[in-house]
Amino acid sequence: MSWQLAVLGPVELVSDGVPTPAMPPKQQAALVMLACARGRTVSIEELADGIWGVDRPSSAVGALRNYAWALRKLLAAHPGTVRLSSESRGYRLEGLLELDVDRIDRCRAEAEKARAAGHLEQADAGLRALLRQWRGDPLSGVPGPWAGAERARLRRLQRVLHEDLIEITVQRGDHSRAIADLEALITGDPHSERLRGLMMTALYRAGRRTEALEEYQRIRRLLVAEQGIEPGPALLELHRQILADDLPGHSAGATTPKPAQLPPDTADFTGRQELVRELSAALGDTRTPIVALSGMGGVGKTALALHVAHRIRDRYPDGQLYVDLQGAGADPAEPEHVLGAFLRALSVPQREVPAGVAERAALFRSVVSGRRMLVVLDNACDAAQVMPLLPGEPGCAVLMTARRPLTALPGVRQVALKVLETDEATALFARIVGAARVAAEAESTRRIVELCGRLPMAVRIVAARVAARPQWTIVSEADRLGAERHDLDRFRAGELALTAAFRAGYEQLPAEAARAFRLLAVAELPDLPLAATAAVLDTTEALAEDLCEELVDRGMLETVGRGRYHYHDLMRLYAAGFERTGSVPVTAPVRATGQPDGEAAGRTAACRRGDTAVDATARLLDYYLATMKTVLRVRHPGLRLRLAPTGHPGTRLADLDSTRDFLNVERRNVIALYRLATAGTREHRVLAADLALAVAETMLASDPTVDIEKALEELIRACELDGNRVAASRARLALVFALVSEFGEPERAAGHVRRLAEDVDAESEPWVAGTSHIFAGLLGMHRRDPTCAVGHFATALRLYRFGSSPECVRVAYSALSKAYSAAGRDRDSLAAAARAVVADSHPGARRNVMWALTEAAAIISEQGEPELGAHLFDAALRAARRAGSTRFESAVHSRAALVHFHAGRLPQAAEHAERAEATRDSHRLDVLHTYNLLVRYTALRRMGRNVDAAECYRTASTQIPDFDQALTRWSAVSTPTPVPAGAAVVPVAS
């Protein structure tokens, strides 16, 4: 089964030659963004920004979830090789999905190759076939900023292809056709000197010399009247040649020697192939394309620039100019000297090279006018250094590299270079070390490239060292690198040294930016929000953002979105080294006297004014705990939970949606804070234990990519070593929350629950004690001892009444309802459920009544009132949705699926089981997941829907270990339902 997605016109998704039904416009936007990511995970934030932009509604995340669910159903209805997978913070479209835009670069390159070889007919046919791919305006009707930008890019590409085709048509001598096509294009772009020049050439070669000269006068009058300028040198030269009747020999500057200054291409260049194709296409534009590559030191800017330059050099037959502008060093190259070298390379005698930047720049633009040349400006300092070195007329291309984006240059395509993908970094390592050695120790190789942070320079250094020592094993180098990774001096091979690349950037930082660079590295979090950076730096958010953006511009810090920052792993190690030494490196700039210069001395003083790791960590914990207090006030008003005092006001969060968004974004950070506090001081651990408890109460901070259990266990042990039983108990209760509520593994929490019963003082900490009893009751339910559970829940209710909030009382009543139901006390269960539901006055409390509503729905359905039960299930689902938790919603669907199944209502059971899976946390393979698939598979079989049942079985057998045994046990206890007459039964092992 093949899939194709057409975007060069109205969006059309085709499955095996058959178009699928049209999607809503915003769903189309989501599909195209995912498809154009080509297997990369697209975050929820990126999708929302691309579809809605600044007008994103509060319902955007829910809408995206619905789009993803609908797309999965569409893909499942047309089985094939494409599937949509959910990641921790986004979605990824995987499989063989062909995009019509992917054929453009390939076909255009083939046409250019044919043209260069003199096969003009082949090039003409290729470009015409390529232009026929456009079926109308690209992405017609697709909304959003991303689609608008992509639409504009595809329109520009279409126009350039038209111009390339007409140029080939003129070369072929098909002047009449070229003239007809040019008339239409000139009407739409009357100021284009390139189109006018092509028209003049076509008219002249068609024997219409007078009309060619008139065309020149038309464009000249238009430019003078509307823009106050004369035609450019290229058009002037063409006019002169037509006047002199020597156009067939037109080759301005043909006698000038062609400079070929490009350094050799990197022989083992690896990876970035898609970017190479994109840059090659962009630099093939017949106007004056300018591309600027930026990124941190060692990321491979020069290697990529030279590789692309060599790839496209044949498109610029008049030569290539290259210069290292030394912008990362203390003495950047002067534009005046660079221009002098360029002019001499272009055969301008030294005596005719003027003095001064302005005069040399003007002469340089005149000399390259009318030529097709490639200019590579490597390692630029800033826009002011580069501006005089740019050609002024169409025909030349400029490719430059710099640490910081050269945003001050107009009309420049900016490309921020990131580290290599893991597979690309591994391939680079293999190119240097040898494929055989890498294949024999593949896992150790992948470990090395991750320890190198996938930074090309670091990978190259380590690979070169391993390649030079064939007696070494790769695993031994991986072990050494892991043990000594904090010592960046180990990343050195010959003249290549990682610290030198980093130091060059650091030594150019202003004093306050240097302080921010050092201090933010202390906060070893996955990424830092702006408010947290301001807390660490003890300044305002506005000043913190200025400092962080300065670091981002200089390649010393990375940004993952507006107001969020993180370090590359190795850059963080470099920055953290200042904390260990307490001063700037000994290699900082020094005067002749041997003393640090003024700026370096200022940096040293800044290091010693109290900004230590202890200070920064305390401010960070203080900020997060203060914000969590706000979260609890919004989500659980009246909750009497005494937390450590804080000085920071925290982030202002006004409603449930804002608190949920904060926790969903910050969950990896708060977990990382537990580890940071464990290695810190006793005061740090007090704050971290309270933070853990506050986060756990929200039940919104799990993250499958982080081992929260290990982090909390380490924090508990550290608090116990401090002799702080209160902090240890609070961290332990947070761990119980995670084990029971997040991971669905209550047995692993049993020992911790027993320890809490021994350590917690119910009188001084009634909420902690009551919550411990809630978990003890849940363990009783898990062990099928509802009588024990009733006792614990009743104790929790008593403690909550006297030492907590009304919301907690509802929690206890909800738990009692479930325990009474399990004990066969339906009347008591319904009464407890009713007590839980009443006084639902605050939106934050609604998630707690969901469990009571679910239990009441199950009891009433089983008592023979399915309609009322369904009504209550719907009420429970609404409560779950208002609470903003798809996990809660999935739990309600799971319970409803079981109730309907045992009552023989198979269609409803299958539907609820499917919806439970659609809303389930994709990373959690818990008991509910197993039951969802068991119910759906069995219901589908018994309804005779064998194809769907077989697909469900394949999904279950790949995701759940020993699914066949679970199915056998389930079949023995599930309520038998007659199979429709004539329906084939899907075998268990099919």
PAKOLLUM-233431 format. One record per residue (C-alpha): y, x, z. Coordinates in steps of 0.02 Angstrom, whole numbers, padded with zeros to 5 digits, always signed. Each point is the difference from the previous one (the first is absolute). Example, Ala and Ser with C-alpha at 12.3 -4.5 7.8 and 13.67 -1.06 7.14 Angstrom:
BEGIN
-00225+00615+00390;+00172+00069-00033;
This chain:
BEGIN
+00000+00000+00000;+00166+00076-00054;+00174-00041+00063;+00165+00025-00089;+00177-00027+00063;+00140-00019-00127;+00180+00024+00060;+00090+00036-00165;+00054-00181-00006;-00053-00144+00112;-00128+00061+00127;-00177-00042-00056;-00161+00043+00092;-00152-00003-00114;-00182+00002+00057;-00125+00051-00133;+00116-00061-00136;+00039-00166+00085;+00174-00025+00077;-00002-00055+00181;+00108-00146+00059;+00185+00036+00019;+00056+00057+00173;+00160-00044+00094;+00140+00125-00039;+00000+00089+00169;-00190+00016-00004;+00019+00078-00173;+00124+00123+00075;-00124+00047+00137;-00142+00021-00127;+00104+00111-00115;+00061+00110+00144;-00179+00025+00060;-00064+00033-00176;+00138+00125-00040;-00041+00094+00161;-00164+00047-00089;-00114+00004+00151;+00132+00050+00128;+00020-00106+00155;+00162-00100-00008;+00071-00038+00172;+00053-00173+00054;+00178+00065+00017;+00000+00070-00177;-00067-00163-00073;+00125-00106+00096;+00147+00112-00051;-00057-00001-00181;-00020-00189-00010;+00144-00063+00109;+00112+00150+00029;+00137-00024+00129;-00025-00189-00002;-00176+00013+00071;-00040-00158+00100;-00089+00001+00167;-00151-00079-00086;-00021+00147-00121;-00150+00077+00088;-00090-00168+00005;+00039-00031-00182;-00069+00171-00048;-00159-00038+00098;-00019-00162-00099;+00029+00091-00165;-00135+00126+00047;-00120-00139+00048;+00031-00092-00164;-00023+00161-00100;-00164+00036+00088;-00061-00175-00044;+00051+00027-00181;-00091+00167-00010;-00153-00073+00085;-00002-00146-00123;-00007+00126-00143;-00119+00134+00066;+00033+00173-00067;+00054+00173+00046;+00167-00040+00083;+00024-00045+00182;+00143-00014+00123;-00027+00087+00165;+00104-00015+00158;+00058+00158+00085;+00073+00019+00174;+00179-00025-00063;-00017-00063-00178;-00112-00036-00148;-00086+00101-00136;-00060-00059-00170;-00155+00097-00047;-00106+00008-00156;+00017+00006-00188;+00156-00101-00040;+00080+00046-00167;+00190-00012-00013;+00081-00011-00170;+00137+00119+00060;-00130+00136+00031;-00030+00013-00186;+00182+00039-00038;+00007+00182+00058;-00166+00041-00083;+00046-00079-00166;+00175+00075+00003;-00069+00174+00032;-00122-00021-00146;+00143-00054-00113;+00107+00149+00052;-00145+00118-00029;-00026-00071-00174;+00185+00016-00037;+00005+00181+00056;-00148+00037-00114;+00090-00079-00148;-00109-00157-00004;+00147-00119-00012;-00099-00149-00065;-00117+00011+00149;+00146+00017+00121;+00088-00148-00080;-00154-00111+00011;-00030+00051+00181;+00177-00044+00056;-00002-00166-00092;-00165-00047+00081;+00073+00050+00167;+00154-00110-00021;-00111-00148-00043;-00064+00008+00179;+00163-00083+00055;-00027-00189+00000;+00176-00041+00060;+00109+00051+00146;-00108+00106+00119;-00054-00088+00160;+00083-00159-00061;+00031-00119+00144;-00061+00120+00135;+00125+00002+00145;+00054+00136+00119;+00087+00171+00001;-00157+00097-00046;-00032-00107-00154;+00184+00013-00050;-00003+00190+00006;-00165+00010-00094;+00063-00124-00130;+00155+00106-00030;-00107+00156-00019;-00115-00081-00127;+00150-00066-00099;+00072+00176-00009;-00168+00069-00054;-00013-00130-00138;+00172+00047-00064;-00042+00187-00001;-00162-00034-00094;+00098-00098-00131;+00118+00147-00022;-00146+00123-00013;-00080-00111-00133;+00158-00008-00104;+00019+00189+00009;-00176+00018-00069;+00038-00131-00133;+00150+00104-00058;-00108+00157-00002;-00130-00089-00107;+00134-00046-00126;-00016-00188+00025;+00188-00016+00004;+00016-00184-00043;-00112-00051+00144;+00090+00118+00118;+00170-00069-00051;-00057-00180+00030;-00069+00044+00172;+00155+00100+00046;+00117-00143-00043;-00084-00109+00131;+00000+00136+00133;+00181+00052-00030;+00054-00180+00021;-00072+00005+00177;+00063+00176+00041;+00151+00038-00111;+00055+00154+00099;-00164+00097-00021;+00040+00161-00092;-00184+00033-00028;-00025-00166-00091;+00158+00028-00103;-00058+00175-00046;-00168-00067-00056;+00088-00133-00104;+00111+00132-00082;-00152+00108-00039;-00099-00147-00071;+00147-00059-00108;+00033+00176-00065;-00182+00034-00044;-00010-00171-00082;+00138+00056-00120;+00136-00099+00089;+00113+00145+00047;+00161-00103+00004;-00077-00127+00118;-00061+00140+00111;+00177+00067+00015;+00065-00176+00033;-00127-00017+00140;+00075+00155+00080;+00175-00073-00011;-00060-00162+00081;-00074+00086+00152;+00151+00116+00014;+00123-00147-00001;-00106-00091+00128;-00011+00149+00118;+00186+00040-00013;+00056-00181+00021;-00115-00050+00143;-00036+00163+00092;+00139+00117-00055;-00120+00137-00056;-00051+00082-00163;-00181+00006-00060;-00105+00138+00074;-00037+00168-00081;-00168-00056-00071;+00079-00146-00094;+00146+00109-00056;-00122+00129-00070;-00099-00136-00090;+00162-00066-00075;+00048+00174-00060;-00171+00026-00080;+00009-00166-00092;+00173+00045-00064;-00068+00168-00059;-00160-00077-00073;-00111+00121+00098;-00088-00121+00118;-00179+00043-00055;+00025+00174+00074;+00076-00068+00162;-00062+00107+00143;+00145+00044+00113;-00028+00165+00084;-00158+00038-00099;+00043+00183-00010;+00024+00012+00188;-00147+00081+00089;-00095-00126+00103;-00008+00041+00186;-00171-00024+00079;+00034+00037+00184;-00130-00108+00087;-00107+00097+00125;-00187-00019-00027;-00079-00166+00043;-00106-00001+00159;-00175+00035-00064;-00086-00104+00135;+00125-00143+00005;-00092-00151+00069;+00037-00182+00033;+00154-00110-00026;-00061-00048-00173;+00080-00171-00001;+00167+00075+00052;-00019+00135-00132;-00022-00135-00132;+00150-00098+00064;+00113+00153+00003;-00059+00056-00172;+00043-00171-00069;+00169-00006+00086;+00047+00173-00063;-00049-00049-00176;+00149-00119-00010;+00109+00045-00148;+00158-00019+00103;+00037+00125+00139;-00132-00034+00131;+00027+00084+00168;-00137+00001+00131;+00019+00071+00176;-00152+00039+00108;+00032+00009+00187;-00109+00028+00152;-00042+00110+00148;-00033+00185-00017;-00175+00038-00063;-00030-00172-00077;-00017+00071-00176;+00165-00043-00086;+00010+00159-00105;-00183-00007-00050;+00018-00180-00060;+00163+00035-00091;-00073+00148-00095;-00160-00095-00040;+00098-00145-00074;+00118+00117-00091;-00143+00090-00087;-00080-00167-00043;+00156-00062-00092;+00074+00162-00066;-00051-00040-00178;+00116-00151+00002;+00147+00119+00019;-00013+00118-00149;+00167+00086+00034;-00064+00086+00158;-00013-00007+00189;+00119+00069+00132;-00056+00035+00179;+00086+00060+00158;-00044+00013+00184;+00158-00060+00087;-00061+00066+00170;+00067-00156+00085;-00118+00012+00149;+00062+00172+00049;+00158+00064+00083;+00078+00056-00166;-00014-00134-00136;+00032+00054-00179;+00178-00023-00062;+00015-00121-00150;+00118+00122-00086;-00133+00137-00002;-00136-00121-00057;+00108-00062-00144;+00033+00179-00053;-00186+00034-00009;-00031-00162-00097;+00135+00039-00127;-00068+00175-00030;-00174-00074-00023;+00076-00114-00132;+00065+00154-00095;+00182-00017+00053;+00068+00179+00003;+00054+00060+00172;+00178+00028-00061;+00011-00185-00048;-00062-00064+00169;+00156-00062+00091;+00038+00021+00184;-00006-00146+00120;-00125-00140+00026;+00095-00134-00095;+00022+00105-00158;-00179+00060+00000;-00066-00177+00028;+00103-00064-00146;-00064+00138-00115;-00179-00031+00058;+00014-00184-00044;+00071+00044-00171;-00137+00126-00038;-00144-00118+00043;+00081-00149-00087;-00111-00064-00139;-00151+00095+00065;-00157-00064+00083;-00023+00114+00150;-00087-00009+00168;+00095+00065+00152;-00095+00030+00163;+00109+00024+00154;-00116+00051+00141;+00038+00002+00186;+00174-00077-00008;+00114-00005+00151;+00105-00155-00034;+00082-00102-00137;+00155+00111-00008;-00109+00150-00047;-00090-00096-00137;+00141-00100-00080;+00073+00141-00109;-00174+00043-00066;-00033-00170-00082;+00010-00022-00189;+00126-00128-00059;-00081-00075-00155;-00162-00091-00041;-00148+00102-00052;-00026+00111+00151;-00105-00036+00156;+00028+00067+00175;-00134+00019+00133;+00058+00060+00171;-00074+00025+00173;+00083-00001+00171;-00041-00022+00183;+00117-00149+00015;+00029-00143-00124;+00145+00036-00117;+00069-00175+00015;+00177+00049-00046;-00053+00033-00180;+00023-00156-00110;-00140-00058-00114;-00134+00108+00082;-00175-00064+00028;-00041+00051+00179;-00183+00036+00043;-00043+00033+00182;-00158+00106+00001;-00131-00036+00133;-00153+00099+00054;-00160-00007-00103;-00130-00135+00018;-00157+00059+00090;-00103+00008-00161;+00138+00096-00088;+00017+00125+00143;-00189+00023+00003;-00001+00029-00188;+00137+00132+00018;-00100+00088+00135;-00154-00004-00114;+00098+00071-00148;+00046+00152+00105;-00156+00025+00105;-00130-00055-00126;-00087-00165-00029;-00171+00061+00058;+00060+00057+00172;+00098-00160+00026;-00145-00111-00054;-00112+00087+00127;+00124-00033+00142;+00091-00155-00059;+00033-00073+00173;+00075+00162+00066;+00110+00011-00154;+00069-00173+00030;+00031+00047+00181;+00099+00154-00055;+00111-00096-00122;+00039-00129+00137;+00040+00141+00122;+00117+00066-00135;+00083-00171-00003;-00042-00005-00187;+00154+00108-00026;-00030+00098-00162;+00068+00166+00066;-00107-00009+00158;-00156-00047-00099;+00033+00142-00122;+00024+00127+00140;-00161-00045+00090;-00098-00012-00163;+00062+00170-00056;-00057+00077+00165;-00173-00080-00016;-00016+00049-00183;+00039+00182+00042;-00143+00002+00128;-00158-00064-00083;-00101+00047+00155;+00093-00131+00103;-00062-00177+00015;+00121-00142-00024;-00054-00078+00164;+00048+00158+00095;+00174-00006-00076;+00014-00185+00042;-00047+00036+00182;+00124+00144+00011;+00138-00103-00078;-00034-00145+00118;+00006+00113+00152;+00156+00097-00054;+00093-00131-00101;+00148+00002+00119;+00031+00181-00054;+00083-00024-00169;+00000+00187-00030;-00184-00024-00044;+00060-00086-00158;+00039+00161-00090;-00078+00085-00152;+00089+00148-00079;+00178-00051-00041;-00036-00183+00034;+00050-00054+00177;+00020-00178+00058;+00119+00043+00142;+00117+00085-00123;+00011-00160-00102;+00035-00104+00156;+00120+00126+00075;+00107+00001-00157;+00035-00184+00025;+00025+00009+00188;+00127+00141-00008;+00113-00105-00111;+00007-00145+00124;+00161-00041+00094;-00016+00020+00188;-00023-00185+00044;-00126-00026-00140;-00096+00153+00061;-00004-00074+00176;-00065-00165-00069;-00132+00093-00102;-00066+00088+00155;+00013-00145+00121;-00078-00138-00105;-00155+00107-00023;-00036-00021+00186;-00035-00185-00031;-00170+00021-00080;-00008-00177-00068;-00063-00055-00171;+00178-00046-00046;+00161-00030+00094;+00111-00154-00018;+00186+00029+00001;+00022-00074+00174;-00129+00122+00070;+00081+00149-00086;+00166-00050+00078;-00085-00009+00171;-00079+00172-00021;+00164+00077-00058;+00099-00095+00134;+00126-00062-00127;+00047-00155-00098;-00108-00069-00140;+00137+00033-00128;+00010+00185+00045;-00189+00013+00012;-00018-00073-00174;+00126+00124-00071;-00094+00145+00076;-00171-00063-00058;+00061-00033-00176;+00073+00176-00004;-00172+00067+00044;-00083-00112-00129;+00120+00059-00135;-00043+00180+00044;-00188-00029-00006;-00022+00031+00188;-00044-00180+00043;-00078-00142-00097;+00042-00184-00006;-00120-00144-00025;+00137-00131-00016;+00174-00035+00061;+00014+00057+00180;-00177+00073+00019;-00036+00187+00001;-00143+00121+00022;-00040+00184-00022;-00126+00079-00113;-00134+00067+00119;+00039+00183-00033;+00188-00028+00006;-00023-00082+00170;-00095+00155+00060;+00143+00109-00061;+00128-00108+00090;-00104-00011+00158;-00006+00190+00006;+00180+00001+00060;-00051-00095+00157;-00129+00133+00040;+00124+00144-00022;+00156-00090+00062;+00109+00077-00135;+00022+00023-00186;-00122+00118-00087;+00030+00186+00008;+00019-00005-00189;+00159-00104+00012;+00151+00071-00093;+00078+00144+00099;+00157+00100-00016;+00000+00186-00030;+00015+00024+00188;-00173-00078+00021;+00069-00156+00088;-00030-00175-00068;+00143-00068-00105;+00109-00142+00065;-00105-00143-00068;-00164+00075+00060;+00076+00029+00172;+00053-00181+00004;-00177-00054-00038;-00065+00110+00141;+00123-00076+00123;-00050-00175-00055;-00181+00042+00038;+00047+00045+00179;+00108-00147+00051;-00137-00109+00075;-00080-00064-00160;-00177+00046+00049;-00163-00085-00046;-00002-00082+00173;+00174-00075-00028;-00039-00061-00175;-00167-00078+00051;+00080-00089+00149;+00138-00073-00110;-00128-00057-00128;-00112-00086+00129;+00153-00077+00081;+00054-00075-00167;-00171-00073-00042;-00028-00072+00174;+00175-00077+00000;-00038-00081-00168;-00168-00064+00062;+00089-00083+00146;+00101-00095-00129;-00160-00045-00093;-00077-00071+00159;+00158-00099+00041;-00006-00081-00172;-00187-00027-00011;-00039-00036+00183;+00157-00064+00088;-00021-00009+00187;-00141+00127+00005;+00014+00088+00167;-00061+00172-00045;+00090+00142+00088;+00027+00147-00117;+00082+00169+00027;+00191+00000-00012;+00076+00057-00165;+00171+00065-00049;-00002-00035-00186;+00041-00179-00055;-00138+00002-00129;+00002-00087-00168;+00069-00176-00001;-00135-00126-00052;+00052-00181-00006;-00155-00100-00045;-00189+00002-00017;+00004+00059-00180;+00107+00151+00042;-00114+00049+00146;-00155-00017-00108;+00080+00104-00139;+00049+00134+00126;-00176+00014+00070;-00085-00004-00170;+00109+00143-00059;+00001+00101+00161;-00181-00018+00057;-00052+00174-00059;+00150+00075+00088;-00032-00080+00169;-00181+00058-00004;+00058+00176-00043;+00119-00009+00148;-00148-00018+00119;-00063+00171-00056;+00174+00075+00009;+00020-00062+00178;-00174+00059+00050;+00052+00177-00041;+00169-00022+00085;+00058-00029+00178;-00049-00125+00135;+00157-00100-00037;-00048-00007-00184;-00169-00072+00046;+00075-00136+00111;+00107-00057-00147;-00147+00011-00120;-00116-00103+00112;+00130-00138+00012;+00029+00011-00187;-00187-00016-00033;-00013-00153+00111;+00151-00084-00081;-00067+00033-00175;-00175-00060+00046;+00068-00167+00065;+00071-00037-00174;-00173+00027-00080;+00088+00061-00157;-00014+00189+00004;-00173+00048-00062;-00016+00126-00140;-00167+00049-00079;+00066+00171-00050;+00032+00054+00180;-00127+00021+00141;+00092-00103+00131;-00152+00003+00117;+00001+00190+00010;+00188+00005+00021;-00003-00123+00146;-00151+00083+00083;+00094+00166-00001;+00154-00085+00073;-00106-00081+00137;-00078+00167+00049;+00171+00084+00005;+00070-00139+00111;-00149+00017+00117;+00028+00186+00012;+00180-00040+00048;-00069-00109+00140;+00092-00149-00074;-00123-00147+00017;+00129-00129-00057;+00035+00089-00164;-00186+00035-00027;-00042-00185+00028;+00133-00057-00121;-00061+00119-00135;-00179-00055+00038;+00046-00184-00021;+00080+00043-00168;-00164+00081-00050;-00096-00157+00051;+00118-00103-00109;-00042+00113-00147;-00188+00001+00027;-00016-00188+00025;+00140-00080-00098;+00023+00126-00140;-00171+00076-00029;-00110-00143+00060;-00109+00115+00107;+00002-00076+00176;-00152+00096+00065;+00092+00164-00023;+00138-00070+00109;-00113-00053+00144;+00014+00162+00099;+00189-00001-00016;+00009-00181+00059;-00103+00043+00155;+00112+00148+00035;+00155-00111-00012;-00074-00118+00130;-00010+00148+00119;+00170+00079-00036;+00123-00142-00028;+00096-00073+00147;+00011-00186-00037;+00145-00025+00120;+00114+00131-00077;-00058-00023-00181;-00054-00181-00022;+00016+00001-00189;-00107+00157-00020;-00129-00070+00122;-00003-00170-00083;-00020+00074-00172;-00143+00109+00064;-00088-00159+00057;+00029-00077-00171;-00094+00144-00079;-00136-00009+00133;-00022-00183-00047;-00009+00043-00184;-00138+00124+00040;-00091-00141+00091;+00015-00108-00155;-00065+00142-00107;-00153+00014+00113;-00026-00190-00009;+00043-00025+00183;+00133-00137-00007;-00011-00033+00188;+00055+00179+00034;+00137-00018-00130;+00065-00161+00080;+00018+00092+00166;+00099+00144-00075;+00111-00114-00104;+00036-00109+00152;+00050+00156+00099;+00113+00054-00143;+00079-00173+00000;+00039+00014+00185;+00077+00173-00019;+00101-00052-00152;+00070-00152+00090;+00076+00105+00137;+00040+00161-00089;+00026-00025-00185;+00070-00119-00131;-00043-00177-00059;-00064+00078-00159;-00130+00098+00097;-00053-00160+00086;-00033-00074-00172;-00106+00152-00042;-00108-00031+00153;-00019-00185-00039;-00049+00042-00180;-00132+00122+00063;-00064-00130+00126;-00016-00127-00140;-00116+00116-00096;-00102+00044+00155;-00021-00182+00052;-00057-00042-00177;-00130+00139+00003;-00062-00066+00169;-00023-00175-00072;+00147-00071+00098;+00086-00082-00148;+00110-00115+00106;+00066+00149+00100;+00022+00098-00160;+00107-00134-00082;+00102-00019+00159;+00034+00188+00007;+00044+00000-00185;+00124-00141+00030;+00081+00098+00143;+00015+00151-00115;+00083-00099-00139;+00133-00089+00104;+00174+00072+00025;-00010+00098-00161;+00188+00029+00007;+00019+00177-00066;-00060+00064-00170;-00071+00157+00079;-00123-00104+00101;-00077-00087-00149;-00132+00130-00035;-00073-00032+00173;-00026-00186-00032;-00092+00043-00160;-00159+00041+00096;+00009-00162+00098;+00027-00102-00158;-00146+00089-00083;-00116-00036+00145;+00054-00183+00008;-00025-00015-00189;-00176+00068+00013;-00049-00114+00145;+00072-00157-00079;-00081+00040-00168;-00169+00026+00082;+00021-00165+00095;+00005-00095-00164;+00186-00008-00042;+00016+00123-00146;+00166-00069-00062;+00086+00024+00168;-00085+00170+00014;+00066+00050-00171;+00174-00055+00054;-00010+00111+00154;-00065+00147-00103;+00152-00021-00114;+00113+00001+00154;-00084+00160+00060;+00027+00080-00170;+00185-00047+00004;+00015+00079+00172;-00084+00159-00064;+00116+00008-00150;+00155-00024+00107;-00062+00142+00109;+00000+00106-00157;-00178+00065+00018;-00124-00012-00142;-00133+00060+00123;+00025-00156+00107;-00002-00107-00157;-00164+00080-00053;-00077-00036+00171;+00043-00185-00013;-00073-00010-00175;-00159+00086+00061;-00023-00124+00142;+00033-00147-00116;-00127+00069-00126;-00136+00005+00133;+00038-00176+00062;-00004-00073-00175;-00158+00095-00044;-00098-00061+00150;+00060-00177-00038;-00064+00012-00178;+00174-00003-00080;-00041+00144-00117;+00151-00004-00119;+00120+00006+00148;-00103+00138+00081;+00003+00107-00158;+00187-00027-00023;+00043+00047+00180;-00113+00153-00008;+00085+00057-00160;+00173-00024+00077;-00056+00093+00156;-00044+00149-00109;+00162-00013-00098;+00103+00013+00160;-00111+00123+00093;+00061+00177+00039;-00083+00096-00140;-00040+00151+00110;-00095-00097+00132;-00186-00027-00028;-00032-00102+00158;-00117-00141+00047;+00116-00133-00074;-00010+00087-00167;-00190-00009+00006;+00001-00184+00046;+00126-00041-00137;-00113+00073-00132;-00158-00076+00074;+00077-00174+00003;+00073+00012-00174;-00157+00073-00078;-00116-00129+00078;+00117-00146-00038;+00018+00054-00182;-00189+00016-00019;-00032-00171+00073;+00131-00078-00113;-00085+00079-00150;+00146+00115-00043;-00115+00145-00034;+00117+00114-00098;+00130-00006+00138;-00135+00022+00132;-00068+00154-00088;+00175+00077-00009;+00024-00037+00186;-00166+00084+00038;+00048+00156-00098;+00164+00011+00096;-00087-00021+00167;-00141+00122-00035;+00124+00137-00048;+00115-00026+00150;-00117-00045+00144;-00142+00115+00054;-00167-00091+00019;+00069-00160-00076;-00175-00055-00052;-00059+00003+00182;+00154-00097+00055;-00032-00127-00137;-00182-00020+00054;+00052-00033+00181;+00137-00118-00057;-00118-00100-00111;-00116-00026+00147;+00132-00080+00112;+00121-00082-00123;-00006-00188-00018;-00107-00042-00152;+00087-00097-00136;-00093-00074-00151;+00019+00097-00161;+00058-00110-00145;-00140-00054-00113;-00032+00119-00143;+00108+00138+00072;-00073+00174-00014;+00000+00103+00159;+00075+00173-00008;-00126+00125+00072;+00057+00092+00157;-00014+00169-00085;+00077-00053-00165;
